[in-house]
C-alpha cells in the first residue's frame, strides 16, 4: 500500500486538531466520546489514517499489540512489529512504543509521526508535539515492544483530490460556529486543511478563500442536489469527491460506450477475456509485480478467484450474444 505525502499531511492535520482534547478512557474518537479517546485510540487512529480508514473508531487496545495482534494487523495490515527499537526502519512513517503492565492504567502506548510525537494520556490529554511522549521514551524500554509503518512516502502535492484532508469520515468542512466536527478553517486549523479547502474551492469553481464561506456553502449544496444527495452544504468525503468528478470526454457524436460492437470485435473481446480468466485461475508472482510475490498467497488467490469469476461471467455473456460455446 502506497503512503502519499497528502495522506501523511492529513494525519498531521488531524493530530494537530485533536491536540488539547481531554483524555477519555475507552474513547473511540467519535461523538460519543467527545471526539477524543485514550492512548491506544490515538496510536491506532494515526495508523488508520495512513491506511485511508476512519480514526473515529477503536481498532484495539494497548494489550492488543501483545495478545490480539491479529485484530490490529487484519484491520491495519501495514502495521509491523520490530524485534527491538533499533530494528525500526529509518524510513518508517509511524513508530509506536508500548508499555505492557497488564492492561488498563498499567499499560500505555504512544507514537511518533515522522518526527513529531503524538499521544493521549491521563493528564493533560491529547498531545501533538511539545510534551507528548515519543515511541522511544524510556517508559517503553522495559517491555521492548515496538511497531511501525514503513515508508517511503511517495512525493507529491501536500493535498490531493484522492485524499480527504480531514483524516476521516466524521469531520467535514462546514461553518466555524457549528459543532466540533464542523471545520471552517477560521480558527487556526492545520495549514494542510486550509490548503485542502482551497483545492476543493478551485475545483468547484468558487473563489479559493481557504475559509468555509457563503459561496462555498452554496456550491456544496448545488453539487449535492445534482448528485441526489441531501443538500446540507457539509463537505465530507463524498461531497469532496463531487468537485473533482470529470465529465465523459465528448466524441462529437454518439458516445463510444454506446456504439454496438461488431461480431468480429466481440469475438476478439471473448478471446481476450478467456485469456484473462485462464491467467487468474493460476495465480503467479507475475500477477503481482513480475518478479517477486509482494502479497501472501491466500490474498492473491482470493483476488484471482473473485476476478476469475467475473471474467467467466463476462465471457458467457459475450458467447451467448454471438452464438458460440462459452
N, C-alpha and C positions, 0 to 999 in steps of 0.2 A: 504494500500500500504506500502510495506516494504522500509525503508530507510537504505541503506547499508553504511558501512564505506567508501567503494570505491566511492559511489556517493557523499557523503559529501566531500571527499577529491577532487573529480573532481570540486566541487563548489569552494572550497578554491583555487584551482589552477587557475580556470577561473577568480575569483575576483582579485587574485594577478596579473594576466597577464594584465587585462584591467585597473588596477590602474595606474593613471598618464595620462590617456586619457582626452582630454578636454570635458567639458560638452556640450551636444548637445540637445537643447530643442526639444522635439518631436522625438528624435532619437530612432531607433529600434535595435541598436547594430548590424547592418549589414553593408555591404559595402557602401550603400548609405549614411550612417551617420558616416562613418569612424570607424565603429565597436563600437561606443560609443552611448550614449543616455542621457536621463535626469534621475531625481530621481525615477520616477515610473518604468522606464525601468530597472534600476539597481535592485530594490527590486523584481519585478516580474520575472526578469531573474534568480535571485537566487532561487525563488520558482520553476521556470520551470526546472532547472537542477535537483532539488531534485525529481521532477516528471519524470525525464528521457526525458524531452522535450527540444526543442531548446530555447536558450536565445537570439536568433537573430531575434526577432520579438516583437511587442508590444502586451501585454495582457490587457492593460487598463491604466488609469491614476490614479493619487492620489485620485481624486474625485470618481473613480470607487469603491473604498472601502466603500464610503458612499452612493452613489446614484445608482450605477450599479453593485453592488457586485456580482450579478449572472453571469455577464460576466467573473469575475475572478474565482468564485467557480465552474462554469461549466468547464472551461479550466484547472483549478488548484484545484481539489477538496480537497486536503489536507489542504488548507488554511482555518483557523477557526478564528472567531472574539473572542476577550476577552472583557468581560464587563468592566474591568478595568485592570490596569497594573499588579496588584498583582495576577490576575486570570490566567496569562500565566503560563502553567505548567512548573515545574522545569526542565523537560527533553526536553523542546522544542528545536528543532534543529535550527529553524529560528524564530526570533522575529521581528516584524515590528511596527514602530510608525508612525502615520500620523498627519500632521497639516492640518486642513481644513480651508482655508481662502477664498474660492470661486473659486479656480482653478488657473491655470497658475502660475505666480511667487508668488502668495499669498498662495499657498499650497506647502507642501513638505512632503517627506517620506524618511525614512532610515531604515536600518535593522541591526541585529546582527546575524552572522552565528556562531553557538556555542557561543564562547566568543569574536569573532572578528567583529568589526563594518565594514559595507560596505555601501557606499553612493555615489551618484553623485549629485554635487551641482554646482551652477554657477561659483564659484571660490574656489579651484583651479581645480575642475573637478571631476573625478572618484577617490575615495579614498577607500583603504582597510587597516584597522587598522590605527594606527597613529592618525591623526586629524579627522578621519571620525566620524560622529555622530552615537551614538547607538540608539536603539529603545526607550530607556528610557530617552533620552535627554529632558531637561526642555521645549524645543520647542514644544514637542508633548503632554505636560500635559494638556494645556487648552482644546484641542479637545478631549482628553481622548479616542482616537480611536486606539486600538491595535489589531494586528492579529498575528497569529503564525502557525507554522507547528510542530506538536508534534512528539517526538521520541517514543520509544527509537531508537538509532542507533544500527543496527544489527552488532555485531562484526564480523570481517573478515579481510582479507588482505587489505592493503591500496589501491591496484589496483586489478582489477578483469577482466577476459575475458568478463564478462557480462556488463561492464560499460566502454564506450569510455571515456578515461581520459580527453579529451579536452573540455568536457562540452557542446557539441552541434554539429550541422551538418556543420557549416561553417568553423571552424578551422580544420586543418589537419596537420599531420606530413609531413614535406617537407623540402626543402633546406632553410637554415638560411638566405640566400641572396634573398629569394623570397619575396612576398608581406607580409603584416602584418599577414594575416591569416595562413601563412606557418610557422609551428613550428619546428625548427631544433634542439632545446634543446642544443644550444651552447651560449645562451645569458642570462643565469641566470634564466631560467624558473623554475616554482614551482617544488619541488622535486618529487611530485606525477606524474607530466607529464613526467619527465625523467624516473621514475620507470615504468610508463606505456609503454614507448617506449622500455625499456629493456624487459619487459614481452612479447611484440609483437615480438621482435627480436628473443628471445629464442624459441617462438612457431613457428616462421617462419624458424628457422634453420640457423640463421646468428649470428655472434658474438654480444653479448649484450653490445655494446659500450655506449648505452644511448645517442647517437647522430645520427642524420639522415645523414648517410654516404653513400658511393657508394654501399656497399654491401646491405644496407637496401633498397636503391632505386631500385637496380637490382632485389631483391627478391620481392618487392612490384609489380613491373611490370610483373614478371613471374606469380604471383598469379592472378593478374588482367587479363592477357591474357588467362590463363587457365580457368577462370570463364566467359570469354566472355565479360569482361568489358574493357573500354578504358585503355590502359596501360600508365597511367600518372605518376605512381610512388607515387602519393599522398596517404597517409594513412588516410582516413576518416573512418566513422563508418562501411561502407561496407567492405573496404579492411582490417580494423581492424578485423572484424569477420572472414574473409577468413583464417587468420593464425591459428584460433582456431577450424576450421572445422575438424570433426573427420570422418575418413572413416568408412563405414559399416563393422561390425565385420565379419570375414571370418568363414564360417561353414565347410570348407573343401569340399564342393560340391555345389549343387545348392543353391543359397541364399534362406533363409527361406521365404522371401517375395514373391518369385517366385514359390513356391511349391503350387499346387492346393489343396484346402481344400476338404475333402470328404463330401458327403451329410450329414452324421451324424454330422460332425463338423460344417457345415453350419446351420443345424437345431439348434444346441446349440447356435451358434452365433446369430441366429434370435431370440431365446428366450431371450437372454441377452439384445439384442438391444431393444426389445419390453419393457422389464422391465425398461430400462433407459428412453425410450420415455414416459412411464406412469408416472415415477417419476418426470420428468421435466415438465409435464403438470400441476402439482400441487406443486408449489414452497413451500418449508417448511424451517424453520430455520436450519434443519438438512442438507440442501443442502449447507449451508454456513460453519458452524463450529461445528454442532452437538448440540449446546446448545443455543446460543444467536444469533439473527439476526444482522450481522455486516454491512449489506448494506440495503439501503432503499428498500421497496417492489417493486416499479416500476423498479428499476435496476435489481433485482433478476428476476422479471417477464420477462423483455426483454431478459436477459441471457437465461432463461429457454425456452422462445418461440423460440429463434434462434436455440438453440441446439436440442430442441424437433423436429423442422422441419428437421434438418439434420439427426436425428436418424430415423425419419419416412421414409425419402427417402432411407436411407441405408436398412431399413427393407424391403421396397418394392423391392429393387434390389435383396436381398438375397432370398426373397419369390419367385420371378419370376425365379431365377436360379434353385431352387429345386422344382418348380411346386406346390406351396401351396398358399393359400389366404394370402394377405398382411394384 
